[in-house]
Amino acid sequence: MTRPEPLSRRTLLTAAAATAGAAALATTAGTAVAGTGAPAPAHAAPRLVDNHAWTSHSDWRSGTAAGTRAVAGSRPGLTLATPEGRTDYTDPHTGKTATWEYGRWTSPAHRLSVPATEVIASWNARTPAGTWIQIELQGTYSDGAATPWYVMGRWAAGDQDIRRTSVDDQSDGKSSIWTDTFSIDDAASGLRLVSYQLRLTLYRAPGSTASPLVWRLGAMGSDVPDRFSVPASQPGLAKELSVPRFSQNVHAGQYPEYDNGGEAWCSPTSSQMIIEYWGRKPSADDLSWVNPDYADPEVCHAARFTYDYQYEGCGNWPFNAAYAATYKDLQGVVTRLGSLSDLETLIAAGIPAITSQSFLKEELTGAGYGTSGHLMTVIGFTADGDVIANDPASPSDTAVRRVYKRAEWEKIWLRTKRYNATGKVVSGTGGVCYLYFPAHPTSKQRRALEAVGVR
């Protein structure tokens, strides 16, 4: 299982969700979502999540460019043109100062359909050697005031030029950044974020012709009410996807410089399962740094290249999605879903999902452990509607496939508050999941993604 998480991380994130507002999602089964074969809620509750992304050539042309340009083609993106200027960056994790050329792109303002207590950005990019990117967010509150520009991540696919990192200690007294998540400090006050802009800064070594290429940039805003439980959804699908199985515990003690070793690698292990489900994997050259005596070296690779040097862990949600998108023609996003019916819609279209949950040992029958935060891969549903999951907190690859009770799973995944082993009220993740899918999804996949709010 994953390591206990520090107080400034997940223990505070979803506890900031609204204490009033929208009711918990209704999840009774109804008619099918067109083209997916999965049920849709008969009485849809107000959506609690707003997903928006810039991905098309017209999207990239719609923002304000300074030293960047839009690139057309089958997968449009944003790249450097004539850099806007130069700047020095001192890497806080190496102490090294280097000069970089840079260009910027600022998105149009996006007005949230769900005024949000939390916002999580996602990006998909290629960063050749000698390049990296920074992602920032600025928003407007419901009281009309503006946030500062918050750094949501400094990221590179590799680790030879900078160390990818979140940025701590960002706050304006109304909101704060908790590793990868913008969060309203006092959701009970009624304050919300009503709109935001994202700003990309693309960096490269001076005089180089290399450039980052960003294909997708977006964010998920949400206002999930505080809840210790959720209504149970009705089963509507019996299907299982053939997803590779990897155990994080096979890697216990390996490469402790990355989050203390494999026993904490639930997030990258889950990511690698789905990456390989889509037929992608690291090359032999990519894996040449891994001890050849280690099984499943691609899991070690995933841990290294999702590692957040500030958080000192591999569980940064957008960093995992960005890692998945480094593989050819894959996209990755972080979102929240409303029920297991949403997961059924995705599974019916052949799209597995990675979900985040926390629970006591007795709350999830058959797990055999408790955790303050853990990622698993949902690969299907039994005829009774129970969840089939590839659980990386298993002793071996062959033991990874598990079946968990539907109602128990739905509760531990969707709640925002829970009691820990000492009886203290702590937070849950409120339906957070990672979705990895093709850059050019089939029509059935596209309809399923749109049905859960992802485009």
N, C-alpha and C positions, 0 to 999 in steps of 0.2 A: 504494500500500500504506500501511498504518498507520505511524505514527512508532515508533521504538524506545521501549519502555516503561521508566520509571524503576525502579531496583532495588527500591524499597519496594513496588512494585505487583505485576505478574504474575510477575516473576522469583522471588518468594518464596512466592506463594500455594500452588500445588499441590505444591511441593517439600515442604510440610509434611504431605502425605498419608502414610498409614501405610506403614512399611517391612515390616510383617508383617501377617498377617490374611488376609482373603478373597483368593482367587486371582482372576486376571483373568477377566472374564466369558466364559462359553462362548457361542458365537454360531452354532452349527450350525443350519441351517434345519430347520423341522419343520412341524407342522400350522398352519393359519391361525388368526390372532387373530379371534375370532368377530365377524362384521359388518364387518371392515375390509378383507378381501381380501389382507392381508399376512401373511407367514409369522411364526410364533412360534418361539423357540428350542425345540428338542426336549428339551434337558436344561438347564433353567434353573439358572444359578448363583445363589448368594445375592445378593439385591439389595443394592447398595452405596449406595443413595440413599433418603432418607425425605423425602417431600413432604407438607406439611400446610398447610391454609389455613382461615381463618375467613371464611365468605361468606354464610351463611344468617341469617335473623332469629333463630333459636334460638342460632346461634353468637354473634351480637352480644349477646344477652341472657345468655349464659353467663359472660361475663367480669365483672370488677369495674369498675363505672362510677363516675366522680366528675366530674359536670358534663357527661356525655354521655348519649345515649340511642340505642337501636336504632330503625331506621326500617324498616317493612315495605314490601311492594310487589313488583313484578316483579323488581327488583334490590335486595335489602335492603342496608342499610348502617348506618354509625355516623355520628352528627352531634352537634353541641353542643346541650345543653339549657340549663340555667342554669350559666354558667361557674363553675368551682371557685374561681378566683382570678385575680390579675393578676401579671404578671412583666415585667421589662425584659430585652430581648435586644439585645445589641450585635452587629451583623453584622460578622464579621471581615473581610469583603471590601469593605465600604463604610465601615466605622467608624461607621455610623449606629446610634444607640440609640433604640429605640421600646418603648412599653408595649403589651402584648398581654393580652387575656383568654384563658383556656385551660380546657379540660376534658381528662380522661384516661380511658383505658380500658386495663385490663390483662387479657390473655388468661389462661385457665386454663393450667396447666402442660401442655405436650405432651411425652410420653415418646417419645424417638426409637426407632424400630424398628431403626435403624442407629446405634449410638453413633458420634458424628461427630468428625472432625478439622477439618471446615469447615462453616460454616453461612452461607447467603446469604438474606437476607430479600427479599420482593417485596411490593409494595402497588399497589393501583389506587384512585385517588381523584380527586375534583373539588375544586379549590381556587379559588373565586372570588376576584376582586381583594380584597385586604385580609385574606387568610387563608393559612395554611400548616400543615404538619404535621411532627412529629418522630416517628421510629420508633426504638425501643430494644429491646435484647435482654438478658435475664439468664438464665443457665443454671446447671445443676448438673453438676459433674464426676463422673467415675467414682470419685474418691476421697472423694466426699461434700461437698466444698467448693463454694461458690457463686462465680460470676463477679460482678463489678460490673455495674451497668446500663451497657451499651455503646450509644452512639449509632450507629445503622446508616444514618442519613440525616436531613437536614433538607431538606424538599422542598416546592416549590410548582410548579404547572404553568407559571406566569409567572415573570418576574424583576423585577417592579416593586416588590415589597414586601420580600422577602429574596432573597439569592442562594442557590440550591439548592447544598447542599454536603455532602460527606462530612466526617468529623472525624478528623484524624490523632492520633497519639501516645496511643492508648488501649491499655493493657496492664495485666495484674495479675501478670506474671511467669510465668504459665502459658499464657496466650492473648493474642492481639493482634488488633486490627482493622486490616486492610489495605484501605483505601479502602471497599469494600463487602462485605468478607468477614471473618467471624470465623474465626480459624485457631488451632489448638493449636500452641504454640511448638515443642514437641518431640514429634512424633507417635511417634517410636521408643520413647519412654518407656512407651507403652501408655495414657497418659492420654487420655480421650475426654470429649466432652460427651454426657451421657445424657438430659438433658431441658432444655427452655427455656420461657420465657414471652416474649411480645412486649408492649410497651407503646406505645400511641399517645397522643400529646398533640396536640390540635387547638387552633389559635390563630386569633384574629380581633382586629381593631381594637376597642378598648373602645367600647361603645355600639352597635356594628354589629349588624345582624340577619343578616349573611352568615355562612356556616359551611362548613367543609370537609365533604365527604361521602365516606366511605371504604367501598368496596364489597368489597374483598378485601385480606386481610392474611395473610401466611404466610411460610414459610421452607423452604428445602431444606437438609437436613443430609446429609453424605456422608462416606464413609470409603473412598476409592479408593486401592488399593495402588500403591506406586511401580512404574512400568513404563516401559521404553523402547519397547516394542512391544506389540501385542495380537494374539490369534488372528484370522485373517481370517474374516469372516462370508460365508455363501453367498448369492448373489443370489436374490431372491424376488419382485421386482416390476419391471415396465417401465411407467413412467407419468411424464408431465411435466405440471406445473401451469403455467398461463399467468400468470406473475408479472411485473409491470412491471419494467423494467430502468433502473437509474440508475447512473451512474459517479461516484465521488467525485472522480476526477481532472479531470473537467470543471470542478470548483470550485477547482482549485489556486490559491492566493493570495487567495481570497475570504474576507472576514471573518476575518482572522488572530487576532482577539481570542478566537475560539472554536477552541481547539486548533490554532493556527498555520495554519488554512485547510483547504480541502477535501481536500488530499492525506492528511489524518489522519482523515477522516470515515467510515471504513468502517462503524462501528457505527450512527450515525444514518442513513446511506445505506441500509444493509440494513434498518433498521427501517422506513424510509419505503416501501421496496419492498413489504413485507408489509402495511403499513397500507393501501396503495392496492390491493393484491390483494383485500383485504376490502371495497373500495368506499368507503373513507374518504379524505379529503384535507383540507388546510387551505383555508379560504375565501379569497376575494380580499382581504377585509379583514385576515385573519390575515397575508397575505403582503405587505401594503402597505408594510412596512418594507424589503423586499428590493429591491435595485437592479433595475429593470425590464430591464436589459440582460443579466441573468444567466439562463441556462437552468435549468430544473428548480428554481425558487425554493423548492419544498417541501423540498428537501434542505438548503438554507441554514436554513430554519425548523426542521427537525429537529435540526440541529447546535446552534442557539442554545438550544433548549428541552430538550436532553439534557445540556447542558454542566454539569460539576461544577466549581465555582469553586475548590475545594481541590485536587482532582486535576489541575485545569487541562487537562481533556480531556473528550471526548464519549463515552468508553468505559466509564463507570460502568454496570455491567450492570443493576441495578434501576432506575436513572434512565431507561434506554431502555425497559424494560418499562412503567414508570409513564407515560412519554410516550405510548406506544402506546395505553394505556388511557384517555387523555384524549379519544380519539375515540369517538363514540357507539357504545355497546354492544360495545366490544372489551375483552378481558381480556389481560393480559400477565404472564408468569411467567418466572423464571430457574430452570433446572433442569440436571441432568446426565442424559445418556442412556448406555446401555450398549453400543450397537453400531449399525451401519447398519441392522440389522433393525428397530430401534426407529424410525429415520427412515422406513423403508419403511412401517411401520404408520401413521405420521402422513400421509405423502404419499398413501397409498391412500385415506385419509379426506378428502383435500383440504386438509391443513394443512401449509404449508411451515414451515421452521424456519431460524433463524439460528444458525450454529455458530461457535465460537471455536477457532482453531488457530494454531500457530507452526511455522515450518519453514525450512530452507535452500532455496535456489533449486533445487538438484538433487533435493530430496526430493519435489517435486510437479511432475511432468511437464506442461509446457505453461503453467505459471503465469508464468514469466519473471522471477520475483523471489523473494526470501526475506524473512521478517518475524519479528519477535519477538512478534507478536500481531496477529491480523487476523480480522475477521468477514466471513462470506459467507452467502448465502441458498441453502439447498438446496431445489431446486424439483422434483427428480425423479430417475429412474434410467433408464439405457438398457437395451436388451434384454440386454446383457452384464453388467448390474449396476453399471456405472460411474456416478459421481455427476454429475448435471447441476446446476450451481451458477450463480447470478447473482453474479459476482465483481465487487464495486465497484471493485477496483484494476485497472480497465481504461481504455483511453484514451478511450473514447466509450460512450454508452449502447448503441449497436448491438453493441459488442464485449463486453458484459457476460456474455452467456451462454457458459459454458465447460463442457467435459466433462473430468472428472478421474478418474484410475484409482482404482478402488474400494479396493484394498489400501493404496495410498499415502495416500489421504484418511483412511481409517479409522485408520491409524497416527498421522498428525499431529494428528488431532482427539482421540483417546482416550488417548494417552500422557500421563504426568505428568512424565516426564523426557526430555531430549534433549540433544544436543551442539550448541553454537552454532558459528559460523564459526571461532572460535579453539580449539575442542576442549574448551571448558569445559562442565561439566554445568549446565544450567539447567532451568527447569520448563516443562511443558506444561499445558494447561487441563483435561485429564481428562474430556472429553466435555461441557463446558459448552455450553448453547444457550439461546436465547430462544424462547419459544413465544407467539404472539399468535393469539387465536381468539375467536369470538363469545361475548358474555355468555350467550347461550342457544344452545349448540351443538346440532346435530342429534344424533339417537341414535347415528348412525355416528361422528360426530366425538367424542361423549362416550365411546364405547367405546374409540376409539383413544387418547384422552388417558388414560383409566383404565389402558389396557394399558401405558403408559409411566410410570405412577405419578402423573399429574396429575389433580386433581379440582377 
